[in-house]
Amino acid sequence: MKKYNFSPGPAVIPSSVLREASEALIDFNGMGLSIAEISHRAPQFIDVIEEATSLVKELYQLSDDFEVIWTDGGASTQLALAPMNLVNSGESIAIADTGYWAIKAINAASPFCNVHVLATSNDTNYDRIPKDWELPKDTQYLHVVSNETIDGTQYHDYPTVPVPIVADMTSDFLTRPLPLHKFSLIFASAQKNFGLAGTTCLIIRKDILNKKLNHIVPTIFDYKTMIEQKSLYHTIPTFPVYVAMLTLRWTKAQGGVTEMHRRNKEKSTLLYNEIDKNPYFSGSVVAEDRSMMNVCFRANNQQIENSFLDFAEKNGIVGIKGFPTVGGFRASIYNAMPLESVQFLVDVMQKFNP
């Protein structure tokens, strides 16, 4: 039976990328060596990481004001490294509490600086992005979670503020064009829209690193080091970076971020329309803040929820169960998810009769 993978991450990868990556894992470019066996400083791998960097710059049309770097680990690491690199002890950053990943960001930054929690949607179960807030004057930067993977909300318009914006875009990186003038740091781990778990891509506006800090940033965690060493200060995960490069090639060939946005809008509209008219389900998020990446919805009662999970599994649908603390369902429809798979899920929902 064919499987339809709606997992939130690690998530679906284009089949052409998986085929090429599997070949390179055995023999990379006829070298007689696996891509996983060659040095991260070998000319062949330097070509890979330079192409990956160039593709990110091309897809987002980055000016020379920005640098692109690659690190190991996940985006969670950047929740601590961003304040460590960008603010002094005793200074303040701000964040609106939009859910699970916003809370993680607040907790990670708190040991390094003060954190202004601007507003929260906790009282409505994180069914919306709070927008009624004022930015304190002492704020050094605003942290935003572009897309809350667990709660299913997404910024469709980013705030206009007089300070830099630092954005966790792990689950909607490369999914749409961006107003880049608003951002000073964007980071995203690869396992949603551009590859395998294990590597994270950062876009940094260089001028944000001009600040003199009152503390020492360990060399290995210093963004300046990462830029100066072109992401090769230490051994980075070579195979995940290679798969990221292949996925970036695929994204470009498909039409880039503008085409990804069109497709993602089409897929999410199709699924939300079914949720809104199906008598057994209802959406978890107010319409204006619904995520195009992680479609969260609920059944009318627990019995229906259990029945639909069983029915979906029997039809080859996997990864649709909601996060344990949230419940319900979550269909993750990242860039590599084809429209046909979303249509199949809609068809299964229409056939479902508890």
C-alpha positions in Angstrom: 0.0 0.0 0.0 1.2 3.5 -0.9 2.0 5.6 2.2 1.0 9.3 2.4 3.4 11.0 4.8 2.0 14.0 6.6 4.6 13.9 9.3 5.7 17.3 10.8 9.4 16.5 10.5 11.5 14.8 9.6 9.1 15.1 6.7 8.5 14.1 3.1 11.4 14.6 0.7 11.1 14.8 -3.1 11.5 11.3 -4.6 14.1 12.6 -7.1 16.2 13.9 -4.3 16.1 10.6 -2.4 17.2 8.7 -5.5 20.1 10.9 -6.2 21.1 11.1 -2.5 21.0 7.3 -2.2 23.3 6.9 -5.2 25.8 9.5 -3.7 25.7 7.6 -0.4 27.3 4.7 -2.3 29.4 6.4 -4.9 29.6 10.2 -5.1 30.2 11.6 -8.6 32.2 8.5 -9.6 34.8 9.0 -6.9 34.4 5.4 -5.6 33.7 7.0 -2.2 30.4 7.8 -0.4 29.5 11.5 0.1 29.5 10.6 3.8 33.1 9.5 3.6 34.8 12.5 2.1 36.3 15.3 4.2 34.3 18.4 4.8 37.3 20.3 3.5 37.7 18.2 0.3 37.2 20.2 -2.9 34.3 18.1 -3.8 32.4 18.9 -0.6 33.4 22.6 -0.8 31.7 22.6 -4.2 28.5 21.2 -2.5 28.3 23.7 0.3 29.1 26.6 -2.0 26.4 25.6 -4.4 23.9 25.2 -1.5 24.8 28.7 -0.2 24.5 30.1 -3.7 21.1 28.5 -4.2 19.7 30.0 -1.0 21.0 33.5 -2.1 19.4 33.0 -5.5 16.1 31.7 -4.3 15.7 34.6 -1.9 17.4 37.1 -4.1 19.7 38.1 -1.2 21.8 41.3 -1.5 25.4 41.5 -0.4 24.2 42.7 2.9 23.5 39.1 3.9 25.6 36.1 4.5 24.4 32.4 4.5 25.9 29.9 6.8 25.4 26.3 7.7 25.6 24.7 11.1 25.1 21.4 12.7 22.3 20.6 15.1 18.7 21.9 15.0 17.1 25.3 15.1 16.6 24.9 18.9 20.3 25.6 19.3 19.8 29.0 17.6 17.3 30.0 20.2 20.2 30.3 22.6 22.9 31.3 20.1 21.0 34.3 18.7 20.8 36.2 22.0 24.3 35.1 22.9 25.6 36.7 19.7 23.4 39.7 19.3 22.7 41.3 22.8 24.6 42.2 25.9 23.8 40.8 29.3 21.2 43.0 30.9 19.7 44.1 27.6 16.2 43.0 26.4 14.6 41.3 23.5 10.9 40.8 22.8 8.7 38.0 21.7 4.9 37.4 21.4 3.9 34.1 22.9 2.4 32.3 19.9 2.8 28.8 21.3 5.2 25.9 21.9 8.2 27.3 20.0 7.7 30.8 21.3 7.9 29.4 24.8 11.0 27.5 23.9 12.6 30.7 22.6 11.7 32.6 25.7 13.2 30.0 28.0 16.3 29.6 25.9 17.0 33.4 25.8 16.3 34.1 29.4 19.8 33.1 30.8 21.4 35.6 28.4 19.1 38.6 28.5 15.8 40.0 29.6 12.8 38.9 27.6 9.7 41.0 27.2 6.7 38.8 26.5 4.6 41.2 24.5 1.3 39.2 24.5 0.0 35.7 24.6 -2.7 33.6 23.0 -2.5 31.0 25.7 -5.9 31.9 27.0 -7.5 30.8 23.6 -5.3 27.7 23.3 -2.9 29.4 20.9 -5.6 29.5 18.2 -4.2 32.9 16.9 -1.2 35.1 16.8 -1.5 38.0 19.3 -1.1 41.3 17.5 -2.3 43.9 20.1 1.0 44.9 21.7 3.5 47.7 21.9 7.3 47.2 21.7 9.2 48.4 24.7 11.7 51.1 23.9 14.7 49.1 25.3 14.1 46.2 22.9 17.2 45.2 21.0 15.4 42.8 18.6 12.0 41.1 18.1 12.0 37.3 17.9 9.2 35.8 15.8 8.2 32.2 15.3 7.2 32.5 11.7 5.2 29.3 11.8 4.2 27.4 14.9 4.6 23.8 13.8 2.7 22.3 16.8 -0.1 24.8 17.2 -0.7 25.5 13.5 -0.4 29.3 13.3 1.6 31.4 10.8 2.6 35.0 10.3 1.2 36.0 7.0 2.3 39.6 7.5 5.4 40.3 9.6 5.3 43.2 12.1 6.8 46.5 11.1 9.1 47.5 14.0 12.0 49.9 14.5 14.4 47.1 15.6 15.8 44.0 13.9 13.6 40.9 13.6 15.1 37.5 14.3 12.9 34.8 12.8 12.7 31.1 13.5 11.5 29.9 10.1 12.2 26.2 10.6 8.8 25.1 9.2 8.2 27.7 6.5 11.7 28.4 5.1 11.8 28.6 1.3 8.0 28.4 1.1 7.2 31.9 0.0 8.9 35.2 -0.9 10.0 37.4 2.1 10.1 41.1 2.9 13.9 40.7 3.6 14.3 44.3 4.6 12.5 43.4 7.9 14.9 40.7 9.0 18.4 40.6 10.5 18.6 36.9 11.2 16.6 34.0 9.8 17.3 30.4 10.8 15.8 27.1 9.9 16.7 23.4 10.4 16.4 21.3 7.3 14.0 18.5 8.1 10.8 20.3 7.0 11.3 21.9 3.6 14.9 21.4 2.4 16.4 18.1 3.5 17.4 15.9 6.4 17.6 16.5 10.1 21.1 17.5 11.2 21.9 20.8 9.6 20.5 24.3 10.0 20.7 27.2 7.5 21.2 30.8 8.7 20.7 34.0 6.8 22.4 36.9 8.6 22.4 40.6 7.8 26.1 41.4 8.4 25.6 44.7 10.1 23.8 43.1 13.1 27.2 41.7 14.1 28.9 45.1 14.5 27.8 45.4 18.1 30.5 45.2 20.8 29.4 42.7 23.4 30.2 42.7 27.1 30.6 38.9 27.2 32.7 36.3 25.4 31.0 34.1 22.8 32.8 30.8 22.5 34.5 30.6 19.2 32.5 27.6 18.0 29.2 29.4 18.7 30.3 32.8 17.3 28.4 33.8 14.1 31.5 35.8 13.0 33.6 32.7 13.1 31.0 30.8 11.1 31.1 33.5 8.4 34.8 33.9 8.4 35.3 30.1 8.1 32.5 29.7 5.5 30.7 27.3 7.8 33.8 25.0 7.9 35.3 25.9 11.3 34.6 22.3 12.4 33.2 19.2 10.8 29.6 19.9 9.8 27.1 17.1 8.8 28.2 16.6 5.2 25.4 14.3 4.0 22.6 16.4 5.3 24.1 19.5 3.7 24.4 17.5 0.4 20.7 16.5 0.6 19.9 20.2 1.4 21.8 21.2 -1.8 19.8 18.7 -3.9 16.5 19.9 -2.4 17.5 23.5 -3.1 18.2 22.5 -6.7 14.7 20.8 -6.8 13.1 24.0 -5.4 14.7 26.1 -8.0 13.7 23.7 -10.8 10.1 23.7 -9.6 9.9 27.5 -10.0 11.5 28.8 -6.7 9.8 30.3 -3.7 7.1 32.1 -5.7 5.9 28.7 -7.2 6.2 27.1 -3.8 3.9 29.7 -2.3 1.3 29.2 -5.0 1.4 25.4 -4.5 1.3 25.7 -0.7 -1.7 28.1 -0.9 -3.5 25.7 -3.2 -2.9 22.7 -1.0 -3.8 24.4 2.3 -6.9 25.9 0.8 -8.1 22.6 -0.5 -7.7 21.0 3.0 -9.1 23.8 5.0 -12.2 24.0 2.8 -12.8 20.3 3.5 -12.3 20.8 7.3 -14.7 23.8 7.3 -17.5 21.9 5.5 -17.0 18.4 6.9 -19.5 17.7 9.8 -17.0 15.6 11.8 -14.1 18.1 12.0 -13.3 21.7 12.8 -10.2 23.9 12.5 -8.1 24.7 15.5 -6.9 28.1 14.4 -8.8 31.3 13.4 -8.9 31.7 9.7 -6.6 34.7 9.3 -3.7 33.0 11.2 -4.0 29.5 9.8 -0.7 27.8 8.8 -0.1 26.8 5.2 2.4 24.3 6.5 0.8 22.5 9.4 -3.0 22.2 9.1 -4.3 21.6 12.6 -7.9 20.4 13.2 -10.0 18.4 15.6 -12.8 15.8 15.6 -16.1 16.6 17.3 -15.4 14.1 20.1 -12.7 11.7 21.2 -14.5 8.6 19.8 -14.6 10.2 16.3 -10.9 11.2 16.7 -9.9 7.6 17.4 -12.0 6.2 14.6 -10.6 8.6 12.1 -7.0 7.8 13.1 -7.7 4.1 12.5 -9.5 4.9 9.2 -6.6 7.1 8.0 -4.0 4.5 8.9 -5.9 1.8 7.0 -5.8 4.0 4.0 -2.1 4.6 4.1 -2.1 8.0 5.8 0.7 8.4 8.4 2.0 11.1 10.6 -1.4 12.9 11.0 -1.8 12.6 14.8 -1.5 15.9 16.6 1.2 16.7 19.1 0.6 15.0 22.4 0.0 18.2 24.4 -2.4 19.5 21.7 -4.3 16.5 20.4 -6.5 16.4 17.4 -4.9 16.1 14.0 -2.0 17.8 12.2 -1.5 17.4 8.4 2.0 18.8 7.5 2.1 19.8 3.9 5.5 21.2 3.3 7.0 22.0 -0.1 7.6 18.4 -1.2 4.1 17.3 -0.4 2.3 17.0 -3.8 -1.3 18.3 -4.3 -2.4 14.7 -5.1 -1.5 13.6 -1.6 -3.6 16.4 0.0 -6.4 15.5 -2.4 -6.2 11.9 -1.2 -6.5 13.0 2.4 -9.6 15.1 1.5 -11.1 12.1 -0.3 -10.5 9.9 2.8 -12.1 12.5 5.1 -15.1 12.6 2.7 -15.4 8.8 2.8 -15.1 8.7 6.6 -18.4 7.7 8.3 -18.0 6.9 12.0 
